[in-house]
């Protein structure tokens, strides 16, 4: 059963009234922070994730549908997914730290380069623009699929599909057999 405060918050969200964020924060921040902290186990990251959660809630406010989920369930999903994204982002960041001693960047000779892929940006221009944009964001700008989804305002599933199709199109160029 929907409470009066939930109805008020949903109404304000649908209208784009900033008072909704204040009410959301007052009524749900502690609980959502607890959910996020349990996933991240790091107070600083949890605070960042909570802030990101409220930003996402604000951006997606008009997409909320009370018939599909209760307000708290919707908020919980956004908070939980944001926390999971933070875990993945942190894991990727930790694994990408450069080890200068183990680097072979100074030992690389022209024989070590694959000349077939040096012109990838040229070939990338020959595929449909919607695939170019996704591949460029993921491979040349270093975004995660989630980051690309948010930055390009394209659903995550569409990002994944366009990546798959775009790579298939590039494969046809590089391996026409």
N, C-alpha and C positions, 0 to 999 in steps of 0.2 A: 504494500500500500504506500502510495506516495504521500510524503508529509507536506505541509504547507510551505516549509522553507525550500524543499526540493522543487515544488511547483514554481515558487518565486525565482529561484536560481535559474531554472530551465527557461522561464519566460524572459528573464534578463539576458541570458546567453543568446537566445534566439533573436533578440532585438539588437544584440551587440553592445549592450550596456555594460560599461566597465565595473559597475557595482557588483556584477555577478562574480568577478574574480575575487573581490574582497569577501563576499559571502562564502564562496567556495573555500577560500583560504581559512576563514574563521571556523568553518564547519568540518573541513576534511583534511587540512594540511597535516595535522598530527598523525592521523591514521595512515595517510598516504606516505608520509615520511617514514613511519614504522615499517611499512611494506618495502619501501625502497632500501632502507637501511638493512633490513634482513637479507636482501639480495646482494647488496654491495659490501656490507660489513666495513664501511668506511664513512665516517660522518661528513667529511668534506665533499666526497663524491656524491653522497646521498643528498646533501643540500643543493648541489648543482643539478642533480637529477630531478629533485622536487621543483626547482625553478623551471627547468626544461619542460616538466610535466604540465605546469600551469600555462606555459607559453603554447604548448601543443593543444591544450584544452581550449584556450582562447582562439587559436587558429582554426580548430575543428569544431567550434561551438555550433555552427549552423548544421553540421552533419549529425549531431546527436538526435537519436530517434527513441523517444520514451517507450515506443511499442516493442523495440528490440531488446532494450536493456534498461535496468534501473540506473539512475544517475551514478550511484556509488560504484556499480559494476563497471560502467563506462570509464569512470575516473580511475578505478583500480587497474583496468586493463592498460590504460595509457601510462599510468605510473609504473606498473610492472614491466611493460615493454620498454619504457625509457630506461629503467634500471638494467634490464638485460642488454640493451644497446650500449650502455656505459661499460658493462662488464666486457662485452666484445671489443669495444673501442679501446679499453685499457689493455686487454690481452693483445690486440693488434699492435698497439703503441709499444708495449713491452717487448714484443717479438721483433719489432722493426728497428730497435735501437742499434746503431751502427757500431760494429766491433772493428776499430781501425786495424788492430793487429791481424785480424782474420780476413781483412778486405783484400781483394785482388785487383782493385780498381787501378792501381799503379802498374800492375803486371800485365794488364790487358793489351794485347797486340791487335793489329787489324785482322789477323788470321782468326782471332777469337770472336770476331763479330759475325753474326749471321747476316750476310748482305741481302738476303731475301726479305728480311723484315725491316731493314733500315728505311724503306720507303712506305712504311705502314700508314703514315698520315696522308700520303698521296692516295693510296688505295682506299683509305677510310672515306675520302671525299666521294668515291664512286658508289657508295651505298646510300640508301635512303637517309635523309637528314635525321629522322627520329631515332635511328639506330646510332648514327654518328654522335649525337648529343649524349646518349647514354654511355657509349664506349669511351668517349672523350672524358666524361666526368669520372668514370670508374678507373680507367687506366692511366690517363694523362694528368688528371687533377687529383688523383689519389683518394677519391671519396669512397666510402663504403656504400653498399646498395641502399641502406637506410638513409644515409646522408644525401645521396643523389635523389632519392625519392622526395625528401623534404625540400632540398634546394631547388629541384626542377618542378616541384609540385605535381609529381606523377605518382600514382599508387605504386607501392613496393612490388606487387605482382606484375605490373606493367613493366617496371624497370627490369625485372628478371627475364620476362619474355623478350623484351627488346634486346637485352644483352645476348640471349641465346640465339635469336634470329640474326642479329648483327654479326656475331661471331661465325655463324653458319655462312652468311654472305661473304665474309672475309675469307673463310676457308675455301669457298668456290674460286676466289681470285687467286689464292696462293697454291691451291691444289685442284686444278680444274678437272682432274680425272674422275 
